[in-house]
């Protein structure tokens, strides 16, 4: 079976496979074709792929025609897909169901890495967690670069420098990595999550868990993700959280609900109450943002506070982000490919949950409902 790795477009610097995983696929009887230059932005030259057994394809159109399976990160040449071809990658099925519908109309079979079930068997395939790890790390570096203060406490002949105060909202994978990174830089870190069960995880990476007197018995949904709440809940949450935010140098927000607009947790009034020079890094910017003043893809300054709305942060650390993603996607491919063919056995939870398009139809119920709701 021929696996093709096309060059990413749309300002994406990651690549779906890295040289180190090529032998795993060739050993499983896959032929791997990588488009020329596909890994350069991530730090992987063509020679690194060819030295590990991949064939370098110089023509993108020919690669699409030849490959039976296409592995991608985010971008795709929809006009070159054909019936029966298998596509695996980030498809944003809940945020952009029309993309899945367009793939289905080509007759291709598509698997979405975002829909990987959070079960033990699928941990090594969980690409969302891998990319969230990278994003949480990079968010702290962005904040440290923007903040007009040092993160660590320093005792010098010129006096003592007090440590920066960092508040992380959302203790998922990105939030926990942000906490750990901020602590390594020497900051005093607090964190909050609507799911009280994550308190131990927050404390294990060195942060103080902020408790708010809210009803949280129904805040965790399928797969451990936070569930969307009603506006009354968020209003009360903002009121209580404002006291913590007002005494913070850096706020990093990570609160997102799959397929939903991100909840607004930081209002413009809360921003106005922060110390001048403070920084907010909004990791939910792609879903509208957790801060009322966030502008996706831009940095704005209001009331002396810098509000960063970064997009696709994982792509800014492409070498290791690609390394992690390649492990996820290659493990998934080996899981669904048995005996040289893609296994479409619906009894397997991993396959059933990630399969979004087949035979010209959108087959994932959640994605189909979203498409029908828009029509």
C-alpha positions as CSV (number, residue, x, y, z in Angstrom):
1,X,0.0,0.0,0.0
2,X,1.4,3.4,-1.0
3,X,1.3,6.2,1.6
4,X,1.7,9.7,0.4
5,X,2.8,12.7,2.5
6,X,2.0,15.9,0.6
7,X,3.6,19.3,1.3
8,X,1.4,21.3,3.6
9,X,0.0,24.6,2.5
10,X,-1.7,27.5,4.2
11,X,1.3,28.5,6.4
12,X,1.5,25.2,8.1
13,X,5.1,24.3,9.0
14,X,4.5,20.8,10.4
15,X,4.7,17.6,8.4
16,X,2.6,14.4,9.0
17,X,5.6,12.0,9.1
18,X,9.2,12.4,10.2
19,X,12.1,10.2,9.0
20,X,12.3,8.2,12.2
21,X,8.9,6.5,11.7
22,X,9.5,5.6,8.0
23,X,11.1,2.2,8.9
24,X,8.0,1.3,11.0
25,X,5.8,1.7,8.0
26,X,8.1,0.1,5.4
27,X,8.5,-2.9,7.8
28,X,4.7,-3.2,7.7
29,X,4.8,-3.3,3.8
30,X,3.9,0.3,3.2
31,X,5.7,2.3,0.5
32,X,6.1,5.9,1.6
33,X,6.2,8.8,-0.8
34,X,7.1,12.2,0.6
35,X,6.7,15.3,-1.6
36,X,9.9,17.2,-2.1
37,X,10.5,19.9,0.4
38,X,7.6,18.8,2.6
39,X,9.7,18.6,5.8
40,X,12.1,21.5,5.2
41,X,10.1,24.0,7.3
42,X,10.1,21.6,10.2
43,X,13.8,20.9,10.0
44,X,13.6,17.6,8.0
45,X,15.4,17.8,4.6
46,X,14.5,15.4,1.8
47,X,17.7,13.4,2.3
48,X,16.7,12.5,5.8
49,X,13.5,10.9,4.4
50,X,15.3,9.1,1.5
51,X,18.0,7.8,3.9
52,X,15.3,6.1,5.9
53,X,13.5,4.4,3.0
54,X,11.1,7.0,1.7
55,X,10.7,7.9,-2.0
56,X,10.9,11.7,-2.7
57,X,8.1,12.7,-5.1
58,X,8.8,15.8,-7.1
59,X,5.3,16.3,-8.5
60,X,2.4,17.0,-6.1
61,X,-0.3,16.0,-8.6
62,X,1.4,12.7,-9.3
63,X,1.7,12.1,-5.5
64,X,-2.0,12.5,-5.1
65,X,-2.7,10.2,-8.0
66,X,-0.3,7.5,-6.8
67,X,-1.0,7.4,-3.0
68,X,-3.7,5.1,-1.7
69,X,-3.4,6.7,1.7
70,X,-2.7,10.4,2.3
71,X,-1.3,11.5,5.7
72,X,-1.6,15.2,6.4
73,X,-1.6,17.8,9.2
74,X,-4.2,20.4,8.2
75,X,-4.0,21.3,4.5
76,X,-5.3,19.3,1.6
77,X,-5.7,19.6,-2.2
78,X,-9.4,18.7,-2.4
79,X,-9.4,18.9,-6.2
80,X,-7.0,16.0,-6.4
81,X,-8.8,13.5,-4.1
82,X,-10.4,10.5,-5.7
83,X,-13.0,7.8,-4.7
84,X,-11.6,5.2,-2.4
85,X,-8.5,7.1,-1.4
86,X,-8.0,7.3,2.3
87,X,-7.2,10.6,4.1
88,X,-6.0,10.8,7.7
89,X,-5.3,14.1,9.5
90,X,-6.7,17.1,11.3
91,X,-10.1,17.8,9.6
92,X,-11.7,20.1,12.3
93,X,-15.0,18.0,11.8
94,X,-16.9,19.7,14.6
95,X,-15.7,23.3,13.9
96,X,-15.8,23.0,10.1
97,X,-18.2,20.2,9.1
98,X,-18.4,21.6,5.6
99,X,-14.8,20.5,5.0
100,X,-15.7,16.9,5.9
101,X,-18.8,17.1,3.6
102,X,-16.6,18.3,0.7
103,X,-14.2,15.4,1.3
104,X,-17.1,13.0,1.3
105,X,-18.3,14.3,-2.0
106,X,-15.0,13.3,-3.6
107,X,-15.7,9.7,-2.6
108,X,-12.6,9.5,-0.4
109,X,-12.6,7.8,3.0
110,X,-11.6,10.2,5.8
111,X,-10.4,9.7,9.3
112,X,-10.2,12.7,11.7
113,X,-7.4,12.7,14.3
114,X,-9.4,15.2,16.4
115,X,-12.1,12.5,17.2
116,X,-9.7,10.0,18.7
117,X,-11.5,8.5,21.7
118,X,-9.9,9.1,25.1
119,X,-9.4,5.5,26.0
120,X,-6.2,3.7,27.1
121,X,-5.7,1.9,23.8
122,X,-5.7,5.2,21.9
123,X,-3.3,7.2,24.1
124,X,-0.4,6.8,21.7
125,X,-2.7,8.1,18.9
126,X,-4.0,11.1,20.7
127,X,-2.7,13.9,18.5
128,X,-4.8,16.6,20.2
129,X,-3.0,16.0,23.4
130,X,0.4,16.0,21.7
131,X,-0.3,19.4,20.0
132,X,-1.8,20.8,23.3
133,X,1.4,19.9,25.0
134,X,3.4,22.0,22.5
135,X,0.9,24.9,22.7
136,X,0.9,25.0,26.5
137,X,4.7,25.2,26.5
138,X,4.9,27.9,23.8
139,X,2.2,30.0,25.4
140,X,4.3,30.6,28.5
141,X,7.3,31.6,26.3
142,X,5.2,34.1,24.5
143,X,4.0,35.5,27.8
144,X,7.5,35.7,29.2
145,X,8.7,37.5,26.2
146,X,6.0,40.1,26.3
147,X,5.9,40.7,30.1
148,X,8.1,43.6,31.2
149,X,9.1,41.6,34.3
150,X,11.3,38.6,35.0
151,X,9.5,35.3,35.8
152,X,11.8,34.0,38.6
153,X,12.7,35.5,41.9
154,X,16.3,36.8,41.9
155,X,18.3,37.8,44.9
156,X,21.0,40.2,43.6
157,X,23.4,42.8,45.0
158,X,21.0,45.3,43.6
159,X,18.1,43.9,45.5
160,X,15.5,41.1,45.3
161,X,13.3,40.6,42.2
162,X,9.9,39.2,43.2
163,X,8.6,36.4,41.0
164,X,5.9,36.9,38.4
165,X,2.4,35.7,39.2
166,X,0.8,33.4,36.6
167,X,-2.8,32.2,36.5
168,X,-3.7,29.3,34.2
169,X,-7.4,28.8,33.4
170,X,-8.1,25.3,32.2
171,X,-6.1,22.3,33.4
172,X,-6.3,20.1,30.4
173,X,-3.1,19.0,28.6
174,X,-2.2,22.5,27.4
175,X,-3.0,24.0,30.9
176,X,-0.9,21.5,32.7
177,X,2.1,22.0,30.4
178,X,1.7,25.8,30.8
179,X,1.8,25.4,34.6
180,X,4.9,23.2,34.4
181,X,6.7,25.5,32.0
182,X,5.9,28.6,34.1
183,X,7.1,26.9,37.2
184,X,10.3,25.9,35.5
185,X,10.8,29.6,34.7
186,X,10.4,30.4,38.3
187,X,6.9,32.0,38.4
188,X,4.4,31.6,41.2
189,X,1.5,29.7,39.6
190,X,-2.2,29.4,40.3
191,X,-4.7,27.4,38.2
192,X,-8.4,26.9,37.9
193,X,-10.6,24.4,36.2
194,X,-14.3,23.7,36.4
195,X,-13.6,20.1,36.9
196,X,-12.6,19.6,40.5
197,X,-11.2,16.2,39.8
198,X,-8.1,17.8,38.2
199,X,-7.0,19.4,41.4
200,X,-4.4,16.7,42.1
201,X,-3.0,17.1,38.6
202,X,-2.6,20.8,39.1
203,X,-0.9,20.4,42.4
204,X,1.4,17.7,41.0
205,X,3.0,20.1,38.6
206,X,3.5,22.8,41.2
207,X,0.5,25.1,41.0
208,X,-2.0,26.2,43.7
209,X,-5.5,25.1,42.7
210,X,-8.0,28.0,42.9
211,X,-11.3,27.0,44.3
212,X,-14.5,28.9,43.4
213,X,-17.8,28.2,45.1
214,X,-19.6,26.9,42.0
215,X,-21.8,23.9,41.3
216,X,-19.5,21.6,39.4
217,X,-21.2,18.2,39.4
218,X,-22.0,18.4,35.7
219,X,-19.0,20.0,34.2
220,X,-17.2,17.0,32.7
221,X,-18.3,15.4,29.5
222,X,-17.3,12.5,27.3
223,X,-13.6,11.8,27.2
224,X,-12.8,14.0,30.2
225,X,-13.4,17.2,28.3
226,X,-15.2,20.2,30.0
227,X,-18.8,20.6,29.1
228,X,-20.4,23.8,28.0
229,X,-22.4,25.5,30.8
230,X,-25.2,28.0,30.7
231,X,-24.6,31.8,30.8
232,X,-25.6,32.1,34.5
233,X,-22.7,29.7,35.4
234,X,-20.2,31.7,33.4
235,X,-21.4,35.0,34.9
236,X,-20.9,33.8,38.4
237,X,-17.6,32.3,37.4
238,X,-16.3,35.5,36.0
239,X,-17.4,37.4,39.1
240,X,-15.4,35.1,41.3
241,X,-12.4,34.8,39.0
242,X,-12.0,38.5,38.6
243,X,-10.4,38.8,42.1
244,X,-7.7,36.4,41.1
245,X,-7.1,38.0,37.7
246,X,-6.7,41.5,39.2
247,X,-3.7,40.3,41.2
248,X,-2.0,38.5,38.3
249,X,0.9,39.4,35.9
250,X,0.1,36.7,33.3
251,X,-3.1,34.9,32.5
252,X,-3.1,31.9,30.2
253,X,-6.5,30.7,29.1
254,X,-7.1,27.2,27.6
255,X,-10.8,26.7,28.1
256,X,-12.4,25.2,25.0
257,X,-15.4,22.9,24.4
258,X,-15.0,20.7,21.2
259,X,-17.1,22.1,18.4
260,X,-18.4,25.1,20.4
261,X,-17.5,28.7,20.6
262,X,-15.1,29.2,23.5
263,X,-16.7,30.6,26.7
264,X,-15.8,34.2,27.6
265,X,-14.1,34.0,31.0
266,X,-12.1,37.3,31.0
267,X,-14.3,40.4,30.4
268,X,-13.1,43.8,29.3
269,X,-13.8,45.0,32.9
270,X,-11.5,42.3,34.3
271,X,-8.8,43.4,31.8
272,X,-9.1,47.0,33.0
273,X,-8.5,45.8,36.6
274,X,-5.2,44.1,35.8
275,X,-1.9,45.7,36.5
276,X,-0.4,47.7,33.6
277,X,2.0,45.6,31.7
278,X,0.2,42.4,32.3
279,X,-0.2,39.8,29.6
280,X,-3.1,37.5,28.6
281,X,-2.3,34.6,26.2
282,X,-5.6,33.2,24.9
283,X,-5.1,29.7,23.6
284,X,-8.8,29.5,22.7
285,X,-8.4,32.3,20.1
286,X,-9.2,29.9,17.3
287,X,-12.7,29.3,18.8
288,X,-13.4,33.0,19.4
289,X,-11.3,33.4,22.6
290,X,-11.8,33.2,26.4
291,X,-11.1,36.9,26.7
292,X,-13.7,39.4,25.5
293,X,-11.0,41.6,23.9
294,X,-9.1,38.8,22.1
295,X,-8.5,39.3,18.3
296,X,-7.6,35.9,16.8
297,X,-4.2,36.0,15.2
298,X,-3.3,39.4,16.7
299,X,-1.8,41.0,19.7
300,X,-3.8,44.0,21.1
301,X,-3.2,46.3,24.0
302,X,-6.1,47.5,26.2
303,X,-5.7,49.4,29.5
304,X,-2.0,48.7,29.3
305,X,-2.6,44.9,29.1
306,X,-1.3,42.9,26.2
307,X,-3.8,40.3,24.9
308,X,-2.3,37.7,22.6
309,X,-4.6,35.6,20.4
310,X,-2.2,33.1,18.8
311,X,-3.4,30.7,16.1
312,X,-1.9,27.2,15.4
313,X,0.8,27.5,18.1
314,X,2.0,24.0,17.5
315,X,3.1,25.0,14.0
316,X,5.6,27.5,15.6
317,X,7.5,24.6,17.1
318,X,7.4,22.4,14.0
319,X,10.3,20.0,14.6
320,X,9.1,18.4,17.8
321,X,5.4,19.0,17.0
322,X,5.9,17.0,13.8
323,X,7.8,14.3,15.8
324,X,4.9,13.9,18.2
325,X,2.2,14.0,15.5
326,X,4.1,11.5,13.3
327,X,4.1,9.0,16.1
328,X,0.4,9.5,16.7
329,X,-0.7,9.2,13.0
330,X,1.7,6.3,12.1
331,X,0.5,4.3,15.1
332,X,-3.1,5.0,14.1
333,X,-2.4,3.9,10.5
334,X,-0.8,0.7,11.6
335,X,-3.8,0.1,13.9
336,X,-6.4,0.3,11.1
337,X,-4.3,-1.3,8.4
338,X,-4.3,-5.1,8.5
339,X,-2.8,-7.4,5.9
340,X,-2.1,-4.5,3.4
341,X,-5.6,-3.1,3.5
342,X,-7.5,-0.5,5.6
343,X,-9.7,-2.3,8.0
344,X,-13.2,-0.6,8.2
345,X,-14.5,-2.8,11.0
346,X,-17.1,-0.7,12.8
347,X,-16.8,-2.8,16.0
348,X,-13.5,-1.1,16.8
349,X,-14.1,2.0,18.9
350,X,-11.0,3.8,17.6
351,X,-11.9,3.3,14.0
352,X,-15.6,4.0,14.5
353,X,-15.1,7.3,16.3
354,X,-12.5,8.7,13.9
355,X,-14.2,7.6,10.6
356,X,-16.0,10.7,9.3
357,X,-16.5,10.0,5.5
358,X,-17.0,6.9,3.4
359,X,-18.6,6.0,0.2
360,X,-19.6,9.5,-0.7
361,X,-21.4,10.1,2.7
362,X,-20.6,11.7,6.0
363,X,-20.8,8.8,8.4
364,X,-20.0,10.3,11.7
365,X,-23.4,11.1,13.5
366,X,-22.2,14.2,15.3
367,X,-20.7,15.7,12.1
368,X,-23.8,14.7,10.1
369,X,-26.1,16.5,12.6
370,X,-24.0,19.7,12.3
371,X,-24.3,19.6,8.5
372,X,-28.0,19.0,8.6
373,X,-28.5,21.8,11.1
374,X,-26.9,24.2,8.6
375,X,-28.9,23.1,5.6
